[in-house]
Amino acid sequence: MTLLCADIGNSHTSLGLLDGDQVQASWRVSTETRRTADEWAVLLRGLLDGARPDGIAVCATVPAVLHEWRDMLARHFADVTAVIVEPGTRTGVPVHMDNPKEVGADRIVNALAAATLYDGPCIVVDFGTATTFDVVSAKGEYVGGAIAPGIDISLEALGVRGAQLRKVELLRPRSVVAKNTVEALQSGMVFGFAGQVEGIVDRMVSELALDPASVNVIATGGLAPVVVEECRSFTDHEPFLTLLGLGLVFAKNAG
């Protein structure tokens, strides 16, 4: 069975074509809020190159875009079984939050994928528009998490508010102690966010009284490659974690 999975984020939409638990093809496109249902349909047909998925699974953090996707699915993919992750969708993940409906669908999907793919407690760090930290217990429960500004928007804010600063390419600089402004910005971004991850993960593990050796710390998201090699906290890097989680949700709900 071929499944098209779509993770609609604030800045980018990650798309993947799954065959079982294998990602056969993947794409990353901008989340354009003005793109209509018909435009999304044209874009998808171009990416799929004539292939027709047997099912479609979607999670979204942008209501306006999700509205267009609902319209697109109804008019252009009416013959394809579709599952949209929202309150009421079966995930099998107990959510221990003050208001479970506040938790983004992508974060629940990540928790399901982490609980399924890894043994023991997990912390998922998703590098997107925001950097999110999600804690999953050894029983597969969503325990809670943290949200920090993302790498890209932090760099953009520096360029806007700093009179002599500008946006630079996110690359590892030659050293932490930079000798020019471009590498100084790169050092602050790359090593600064690596340090942020290490600090928050250490605090989470300590607060939950977990054995650090038993915790899987998984990096995912489009900007993860910028930091993952510089951070000692990570045990795994799974770029397709959300897409794999969507596949699991589809299996639970498609009947």
KEDOVEX-167442 format. One record per residue (C-alpha): x, y, z; residue number from 1. Coordinates in steps of 0.5 Angstrom, whole numbers, plus 500, padded with zeros to 3 digits. Layout:
BEGIN
<pt><xx>X</xx><yy>Y</yy><zz>Z</zz><i>NUM</i></pt>
...
// end
This chain:
BEGIN
<pt><xx>500</xx><yy>500</yy><zz>500</zz><i>1</i></pt>
<pt><xx>503</xx><yy>507</yy><zz>498</zz><i>2</i></pt>
<pt><xx>501</xx><yy>512</yy><zz>503</zz><i>3</i></pt>
<pt><xx>502</xx><yy>520</yy><zz>502</zz><i>4</i></pt>
<pt><xx>504</xx><yy>523</yy><zz>509</zz><i>5</i></pt>
<pt><xx>504</xx><yy>531</yy><zz>510</zz><i>6</i></pt>
<pt><xx>507</xx><yy>535</yy><zz>516</zz><i>7</i></pt>
<pt><xx>504</xx><yy>542</yy><zz>515</zz><i>8</i></pt>
<pt><xx>509</xx><yy>546</yy><zz>519</zz><i>9</i></pt>
<pt><xx>509</xx><yy>554</yy><zz>520</zz><i>10</i></pt>
<pt><xx>514</xx><yy>555</yy><zz>515</zz><i>11</i></pt>
<pt><xx>515</xx><yy>549</yy><zz>511</zz><i>12</i></pt>
<pt><xx>511</xx><yy>542</yy><zz>509</zz><i>13</i></pt>
<pt><xx>514</xx><yy>536</yy><zz>509</zz><i>14</i></pt>
<pt><xx>511</xx><yy>531</yy><zz>504</zz><i>15</i></pt>
<pt><xx>513</xx><yy>523</yy><zz>504</zz><i>16</i></pt>
<pt><xx>511</xx><yy>517</yy><zz>500</zz><i>17</i></pt>
<pt><xx>511</xx><yy>511</yy><zz>504</zz><i>18</i></pt>
<pt><xx>511</xx><yy>504</yy><zz>503</zz><i>19</i></pt>
<pt><xx>510</xx><yy>500</yy><zz>509</zz><i>20</i></pt>
<pt><xx>515</xx><yy>503</yy><zz>514</zz><i>21</i></pt>
<pt><xx>520</xx><yy>505</yy><zz>508</zz><i>22</i></pt>
<pt><xx>520</xx><yy>513</yy><zz>506</zz><i>23</i></pt>
<pt><xx>520</xx><yy>512</yy><zz>498</zz><i>24</i></pt>
<pt><xx>521</xx><yy>519</yy><zz>496</zz><i>25</i></pt>
<pt><xx>520</xx><yy>526</yy><zz>500</zz><i>26</i></pt>
<pt><xx>520</xx><yy>533</yy><zz>499</zz><i>27</i></pt>
<pt><xx>520</xx><yy>539</yy><zz>503</zz><i>28</i></pt>
<pt><xx>516</xx><yy>545</yy><zz>500</zz><i>29</i></pt>
<pt><xx>514</xx><yy>552</yy><zz>503</zz><i>30</i></pt>
<pt><xx>508</xx><yy>553</yy><zz>507</zz><i>31</i></pt>
<pt><xx>504</xx><yy>558</yy><zz>503</zz><i>32</i></pt>
<pt><xx>498</xx><yy>560</yy><zz>506</zz><i>33</i></pt>
<pt><xx>495</xx><yy>564</yy><zz>500</zz><i>34</i></pt>
<pt><xx>496</xx><yy>557</yy><zz>496</zz><i>35</i></pt>
<pt><xx>489</xx><yy>555</yy><zz>494</zz><i>36</i></pt>
<pt><xx>486</xx><yy>548</yy><zz>494</zz><i>37</i></pt>
<pt><xx>487</xx><yy>547</yy><zz>487</zz><i>38</i></pt>
<pt><xx>494</xx><yy>550</yy><zz>487</zz><i>39</i></pt>
<pt><xx>496</xx><yy>544</yy><zz>492</zz><i>40</i></pt>
<pt><xx>493</xx><yy>539</yy><zz>488</zz><i>41</i></pt>
<pt><xx>497</xx><yy>541</yy><zz>482</zz><i>42</i></pt>
<pt><xx>503</xx><yy>541</yy><zz>486</zz><i>43</i></pt>
<pt><xx>502</xx><yy>534</yy><zz>489</zz><i>44</i></pt>
<pt><xx>501</xx><yy>531</yy><zz>482</zz><i>45</i></pt>
<pt><xx>507</xx><yy>534</yy><zz>480</zz><i>46</i></pt>
<pt><xx>511</xx><yy>531</yy><zz>485</zz><i>47</i></pt>
<pt><xx>508</xx><yy>525</yy><zz>485</zz><i>48</i></pt>
<pt><xx>509</xx><yy>524</yy><zz>477</zz><i>49</i></pt>
<pt><xx>503</xx><yy>521</yy><zz>476</zz><i>50</i></pt>
<pt><xx>503</xx><yy>516</yy><zz>482</zz><i>51</i></pt>
<pt><xx>496</xx><yy>515</yy><zz>486</zz><i>52</i></pt>
<pt><xx>497</xx><yy>514</yy><zz>493</zz><i>53</i></pt>
<pt><xx>492</xx><yy>509</yy><zz>496</zz><i>54</i></pt>
<pt><xx>492</xx><yy>513</yy><zz>502</zz><i>55</i></pt>
<pt><xx>493</xx><yy>520</yy><zz>505</zz><i>56</i></pt>
<pt><xx>495</xx><yy>522</yy><zz>512</zz><i>57</i></pt>
<pt><xx>496</xx><yy>529</yy><zz>514</zz><i>58</i></pt>
<pt><xx>498</xx><yy>533</yy><zz>520</zz><i>59</i></pt>
<pt><xx>498</xx><yy>541</yy><zz>521</zz><i>60</i></pt>
<pt><xx>499</xx><yy>547</yy><zz>525</zz><i>61</i></pt>
<pt><xx>497</xx><yy>552</yy><zz>520</zz><i>62</i></pt>
<pt><xx>489</xx><yy>552</yy><zz>520</zz><i>63</i></pt>
<pt><xx>488</xx><yy>556</yy><zz>514</zz><i>64</i></pt>
<pt><xx>493</xx><yy>551</yy><zz>510</zz><i>65</i></pt>
<pt><xx>489</xx><yy>545</yy><zz>513</zz><i>66</i></pt>
<pt><xx>482</xx><yy>548</yy><zz>511</zz><i>67</i></pt>
<pt><xx>485</xx><yy>548</yy><zz>503</zz><i>68</i></pt>
<pt><xx>487</xx><yy>541</yy><zz>504</zz><i>69</i></pt>
<pt><xx>481</xx><yy>539</yy><zz>507</zz><i>70</i></pt>
<pt><xx>478</xx><yy>542</yy><zz>500</zz><i>71</i></pt>
<pt><xx>483</xx><yy>539</yy><zz>496</zz><i>72</i></pt>
<pt><xx>482</xx><yy>532</yy><zz>499</zz><i>73</i></pt>
<pt><xx>475</xx><yy>533</yy><zz>498</zz><i>74</i></pt>
<pt><xx>475</xx><yy>535</yy><zz>491</zz><i>75</i></pt>
<pt><xx>481</xx><yy>532</yy><zz>488</zz><i>76</i></pt>
<pt><xx>483</xx><yy>526</yy><zz>492</zz><i>77</i></pt>
<pt><xx>475</xx><yy>524</yy><zz>494</zz><i>78</i></pt>
<pt><xx>477</xx><yy>516</yy><zz>492</zz><i>79</i></pt>
<pt><xx>483</xx><yy>516</yy><zz>497</zz><i>80</i></pt>
<pt><xx>482</xx><yy>514</yy><zz>504</zz><i>81</i></pt>
<pt><xx>485</xx><yy>520</yy><zz>508</zz><i>82</i></pt>
<pt><xx>486</xx><yy>521</yy><zz>515</zz><i>83</i></pt>
<pt><xx>487</xx><yy>528</yy><zz>518</zz><i>84</i></pt>
<pt><xx>490</xx><yy>528</yy><zz>525</zz><i>85</i></pt>
<pt><xx>486</xx><yy>532</yy><zz>530</zz><i>86</i></pt>
<pt><xx>482</xx><yy>532</yy><zz>537</zz><i>87</i></pt>
<pt><xx>479</xx><yy>525</yy><zz>536</zz><i>88</i></pt>
<pt><xx>483</xx><yy>522</yy><zz>532</zz><i>89</i></pt>
<pt><xx>486</xx><yy>515</yy><zz>535</zz><i>90</i></pt>
<pt><xx>493</xx><yy>515</yy><zz>536</zz><i>91</i></pt>
<pt><xx>494</xx><yy>511</yy><zz>542</zz><i>92</i></pt>
<pt><xx>498</xx><yy>516</yy><zz>546</zz><i>93</i></pt>
<pt><xx>496</xx><yy>518</yy><zz>553</zz><i>94</i></pt>
<pt><xx>497</xx><yy>526</yy><zz>553</zz><i>95</i></pt>
<pt><xx>498</xx><yy>528</yy><zz>560</zz><i>96</i></pt>
<pt><xx>497</xx><yy>536</yy><zz>559</zz><i>97</i></pt>
<pt><xx>493</xx><yy>541</yy><zz>563</zz><i>98</i></pt>
<pt><xx>489</xx><yy>542</yy><zz>556</zz><i>99</i></pt>
<pt><xx>491</xx><yy>536</yy><zz>551</zz><i>100</i></pt>
<pt><xx>488</xx><yy>539</yy><zz>545</zz><i>101</i></pt>
<pt><xx>493</xx><yy>545</yy><zz>546</zz><i>102</i></pt>
<pt><xx>499</xx><yy>540</yy><zz>544</zz><i>103</i></pt>
<pt><xx>500</xx><yy>541</yy><zz>536</zz><i>104</i></pt>
<pt><xx>498</xx><yy>535</yy><zz>532</zz><i>105</i></pt>
<pt><xx>505</xx><yy>534</yy><zz>530</zz><i>106</i></pt>
<pt><xx>508</xx><yy>533</yy><zz>537</zz><i>107</i></pt>
<pt><xx>503</xx><yy>528</yy><zz>538</zz><i>108</i></pt>
<pt><xx>505</xx><yy>524</yy><zz>532</zz><i>109</i></pt>
<pt><xx>512</xx><yy>525</yy><zz>534</zz><i>110</i></pt>
<pt><xx>511</xx><yy>522</yy><zz>540</zz><i>111</i></pt>
<pt><xx>507</xx><yy>516</yy><zz>537</zz><i>112</i></pt>
<pt><xx>513</xx><yy>515</yy><zz>532</zz><i>113</i></pt>
<pt><xx>518</xx><yy>515</yy><zz>538</zz><i>114</i></pt>
<pt><xx>515</xx><yy>510</yy><zz>543</zz><i>115</i></pt>
<pt><xx>514</xx><yy>505</yy><zz>537</zz><i>116</i></pt>
<pt><xx>521</xx><yy>506</yy><zz>534</zz><i>117</i></pt>
<pt><xx>525</xx><yy>506</yy><zz>540</zz><i>118</i></pt>
<pt><xx>525</xx><yy>502</yy><zz>547</zz><i>119</i></pt>
<pt><xx>525</xx><yy>506</yy><zz>554</zz><i>120</i></pt>
<pt><xx>523</xx><yy>514</yy><zz>555</zz><i>121</i></pt>
<pt><xx>525</xx><yy>519</yy><zz>549</zz><i>122</i></pt>
<pt><xx>526</xx><yy>526</yy><zz>548</zz><i>123</i></pt>
<pt><xx>524</xx><yy>528</yy><zz>541</zz><i>124</i></pt>
<pt><xx>527</xx><yy>535</yy><zz>539</zz><i>125</i></pt>
<pt><xx>524</xx><yy>538</yy><zz>533</zz><i>126</i></pt>
<pt><xx>528</xx><yy>543</yy><zz>529</zz><i>127</i></pt>
<pt><xx>523</xx><yy>547</yy><zz>525</zz><i>128</i></pt>
<pt><xx>520</xx><yy>554</yy><zz>526</zz><i>129</i></pt>
<pt><xx>520</xx><yy>553</yy><zz>533</zz><i>130</i></pt>
<pt><xx>525</xx><yy>548</yy><zz>537</zz><i>131</i></pt>
<pt><xx>520</xx><yy>543</yy><zz>541</zz><i>132</i></pt>
<pt><xx>522</xx><yy>538</yy><zz>546</zz><i>133</i></pt>
<pt><xx>517</xx><yy>533</yy><zz>547</zz><i>134</i></pt>
<pt><xx>518</xx><yy>528</yy><zz>553</zz><i>135</i></pt>
<pt><xx>515</xx><yy>521</yy><zz>552</zz><i>136</i></pt>
<pt><xx>515</xx><yy>516</yy><zz>557</zz><i>137</i></pt>
<pt><xx>517</xx><yy>508</yy><zz>557</zz><i>138</i></pt>
<pt><xx>510</xx><yy>507</yy><zz>557</zz><i>139</i></pt>
<pt><xx>508</xx><yy>511</yy><zz>551</zz><i>140</i></pt>
<pt><xx>505</xx><yy>517</yy><zz>554</zz><i>141</i></pt>
<pt><xx>506</xx><yy>524</yy><zz>552</zz><i>142</i></pt>
<pt><xx>509</xx><yy>527</yy><zz>559</zz><i>143</i></pt>
<pt><xx>510</xx><yy>534</yy><zz>557</zz><i>144</i></pt>
<pt><xx>515</xx><yy>539</yy><zz>553</zz><i>145</i></pt>
<pt><xx>518</xx><yy>545</yy><zz>552</zz><i>146</i></pt>
<pt><xx>518</xx><yy>550</yy><zz>546</zz><i>147</i></pt>
<pt><xx>524</xx><yy>555</yy><zz>544</zz><i>148</i></pt>
<pt><xx>525</xx><yy>560</yy><zz>538</zz><i>149</i></pt>
<pt><xx>527</xx><yy>556</yy><zz>532</zz><i>150</i></pt>
<pt><xx>534</xx><yy>557</yy><zz>529</zz><i>151</i></pt>
<pt><xx>532</xx><yy>560</yy><zz>523</zz><i>152</i></pt>
<pt><xx>527</xx><yy>565</yy><zz>526</zz><i>153</i></pt>
<pt><xx>533</xx><yy>567</yy><zz>531</zz><i>154</i></pt>
<pt><xx>538</xx><yy>568</yy><zz>526</zz><i>155</i></pt>
<pt><xx>533</xx><yy>573</yy><zz>522</zz><i>156</i></pt>
<pt><xx>531</xx><yy>577</yy><zz>528</zz><i>157</i></pt>
<pt><xx>538</xx><yy>578</yy><zz>529</zz><i>158</i></pt>
<pt><xx>539</xx><yy>581</yy><zz>522</zz><i>159</i></pt>
<pt><xx>533</xx><yy>585</yy><zz>523</zz><i>160</i></pt>
<pt><xx>534</xx><yy>588</yy><zz>530</zz><i>161</i></pt>
<pt><xx>542</xx><yy>588</yy><zz>529</zz><i>162</i></pt>
<pt><xx>544</xx><yy>594</yy><zz>525</zz><i>163</i></pt>
<pt><xx>551</xx><yy>591</yy><zz>523</zz><i>164</i></pt>
<pt><xx>548</xx><yy>584</yy><zz>522</zz><i>165</i></pt>
<pt><xx>545</xx><yy>580</yy><zz>517</zz><i>166</i></pt>
<pt><xx>543</xx><yy>573</yy><zz>515</zz><i>167</i></pt>
<pt><xx>548</xx><yy>568</yy><zz>514</zz><i>168</i></pt>
<pt><xx>548</xx><yy>561</yy><zz>511</zz><i>169</i></pt>
<pt><xx>547</xx><yy>556</yy><zz>517</zz><i>170</i></pt>
<pt><xx>554</xx><yy>552</yy><zz>517</zz><i>171</i></pt>
<pt><xx>559</xx><yy>550</yy><zz>522</zz><i>172</i></pt>
<pt><xx>564</xx><yy>555</yy><zz>523</zz><i>173</i></pt>
<pt><xx>572</xx><yy>554</yy><zz>523</zz><i>174</i></pt>
<pt><xx>572</xx><yy>555</yy><zz>531</zz><i>175</i></pt>
<pt><xx>567</xx><yy>557</yy><zz>537</zz><i>176</i></pt>
<pt><xx>572</xx><yy>563</yy><zz>537</zz><i>177</i></pt>
<pt><xx>570</xx><yy>567</yy><zz>531</zz><i>178</i></pt>
<pt><xx>575</xx><yy>572</yy><zz>527</zz><i>179</i></pt>
<pt><xx>569</xx><yy>575</yy><zz>523</zz><i>180</i></pt>
<pt><xx>562</xx><yy>577</yy><zz>523</zz><i>181</i></pt>
<pt><xx>559</xx><yy>572</yy><zz>519</zz><i>182</i></pt>
<pt><xx>563</xx><yy>566</yy><zz>523</zz><i>183</i></pt>
<pt><xx>561</xx><yy>569</yy><zz>529</zz><i>184</i></pt>
<pt><xx>554</xx><yy>569</yy><zz>527</zz><i>185</i></pt>
<pt><xx>555</xx><yy>562</yy><zz>525</zz><i>186</i></pt>
<pt><xx>558</xx><yy>560</yy><zz>532</zz><i>187</i></pt>
<pt><xx>553</xx><yy>563</yy><zz>536</zz><i>188</i></pt>
<pt><xx>547</xx><yy>559</yy><zz>532</zz><i>189</i></pt>
<pt><xx>550</xx><yy>553</yy><zz>531</zz><i>190</i></pt>
<pt><xx>554</xx><yy>552</yy><zz>538</zz><i>191</i></pt>
<pt><xx>549</xx><yy>556</yy><zz>542</zz><i>192</i></pt>
<pt><xx>543</xx><yy>552</yy><zz>540</zz><i>193</i></pt>
<pt><xx>547</xx><yy>545</yy><zz>541</zz><i>194</i></pt>
<pt><xx>548</xx><yy>548</yy><zz>548</zz><i>195</i></pt>
<pt><xx>541</xx><yy>550</yy><zz>549</zz><i>196</i></pt>
<pt><xx>539</xx><yy>543</yy><zz>547</zz><i>197</i></pt>
<pt><xx>544</xx><yy>540</yy><zz>552</zz><i>198</i></pt>
<pt><xx>542</xx><yy>544</yy><zz>557</zz><i>199</i></pt>
<pt><xx>534</xx><yy>543</yy><zz>557</zz><i>200</i></pt>
<pt><xx>535</xx><yy>535</yy><zz>556</zz><i>201</i></pt>
<pt><xx>539</xx><yy>535</yy><zz>562</zz><i>202</i></pt>
<pt><xx>534</xx><yy>539</yy><zz>566</zz><i>203</i></pt>
<pt><xx>529</xx><yy>534</yy><zz>563</zz><i>204</i></pt>
<pt><xx>532</xx><yy>528</yy><zz>565</zz><i>205</i></pt>
<pt><xx>534</xx><yy>530</yy><zz>572</zz><i>206</i></pt>
<pt><xx>527</xx><yy>533</yy><zz>573</zz><i>207</i></pt>
<pt><xx>524</xx><yy>526</yy><zz>571</zz><i>208</i></pt>
<pt><xx>529</xx><yy>522</yy><zz>575</zz><i>209</i></pt>
<pt><xx>531</xx><yy>518</yy><zz>569</zz><i>210</i></pt>
<pt><xx>537</xx><yy>514</yy><zz>568</zz><i>211</i></pt>
<pt><xx>541</xx><yy>518</yy><zz>563</zz><i>212</i></pt>
<pt><xx>543</xx><yy>512</yy><zz>559</zz><i>213</i></pt>
<pt><xx>536</xx><yy>510</yy><zz>558</zz><i>214</i></pt>
<pt><xx>533</xx><yy>516</yy><zz>555</zz><i>215</i></pt>
<pt><xx>533</xx><yy>516</yy><zz>547</zz><i>216</i></pt>
<pt><xx>534</xx><yy>523</yy><zz>545</zz><i>217</i></pt>
<pt><xx>532</xx><yy>524</yy><zz>538</zz><i>218</i></pt>
<pt><xx>533</xx><yy>529</yy><zz>533</zz><i>219</i></pt>
<pt><xx>528</xx><yy>531</yy><zz>527</zz><i>220</i></pt>
<pt><xx>526</xx><yy>537</yy><zz>523</zz><i>221</i></pt>
<pt><xx>529</xx><yy>540</yy><zz>517</zz><i>222</i></pt>
<pt><xx>534</xx><yy>544</yy><zz>521</zz><i>223</i></pt>
<pt><xx>536</xx><yy>538</yy><zz>525</zz><i>224</i></pt>
<pt><xx>543</xx><yy>537</yy><zz>521</zz><i>225</i></pt>
<pt><xx>545</xx><yy>544</yy><zz>523</zz><i>226</i></pt>
<pt><xx>546</xx><yy>542</yy><zz>530</zz><i>227</i></pt>
<pt><xx>546</xx><yy>534</yy><zz>531</zz><i>228</i></pt>
<pt><xx>553</xx><yy>533</yy><zz>530</zz><i>229</i></pt>
<pt><xx>555</xx><yy>538</yy><zz>535</zz><i>230</i></pt>
<pt><xx>550</xx><yy>536</yy><zz>540</zz><i>231</i></pt>
<pt><xx>553</xx><yy>530</yy><zz>545</zz><i>232</i></pt>
<pt><xx>545</xx><yy>529</yy><zz>547</zz><i>233</i></pt>
<pt><xx>543</xx><yy>526</yy><zz>541</zz><i>234</i></pt>
<pt><xx>543</xx><yy>518</yy><zz>541</zz><i>235</i></pt>
<pt><xx>539</xx><yy>518</yy><zz>534</zz><i>236</i></pt>
<pt><xx>537</xx><yy>523</yy><zz>528</zz><i>237</i></pt>
<pt><xx>531</xx><yy>521</yy><zz>524</zz><i>238</i></pt>
<pt><xx>529</xx><yy>526</yy><zz>519</zz><i>239</i></pt>
<pt><xx>523</xx><yy>522</yy><zz>517</zz><i>240</i></pt>
<pt><xx>520</xx><yy>521</yy><zz>524</zz><i>241</i></pt>
<pt><xx>513</xx><yy>525</yy><zz>523</zz><i>242</i></pt>
<pt><xx>512</xx><yy>522</yy><zz>517</zz><i>243</i></pt>
<pt><xx>513</xx><yy>515</yy><zz>520</zz><i>244</i></pt>
<pt><xx>508</xx><yy>517</yy><zz>525</zz><i>245</i></pt>
<pt><xx>503</xx><yy>519</yy><zz>520</zz><i>246</i></pt>
<pt><xx>504</xx><yy>512</yy><zz>517</zz><i>247</i></pt>
<pt><xx>502</xx><yy>509</yy><zz>524</zz><i>248</i></pt>
<pt><xx>496</xx><yy>514</yy><zz>525</zz><i>249</i></pt>
<pt><xx>493</xx><yy>512</yy><zz>519</zz><i>250</i></pt>
<pt><xx>494</xx><yy>505</yy><zz>520</zz><i>251</i></pt>
<pt><xx>490</xx><yy>506</yy><zz>527</zz><i>252</i></pt>
<pt><xx>484</xx><yy>510</yy><zz>524</zz><i>253</i></pt>
<pt><xx>483</xx><yy>508</yy><zz>516</zz><i>254</i></pt>
<pt><xx>479</xx><yy>502</yy><zz>518</zz><i>255</i></pt>
// end
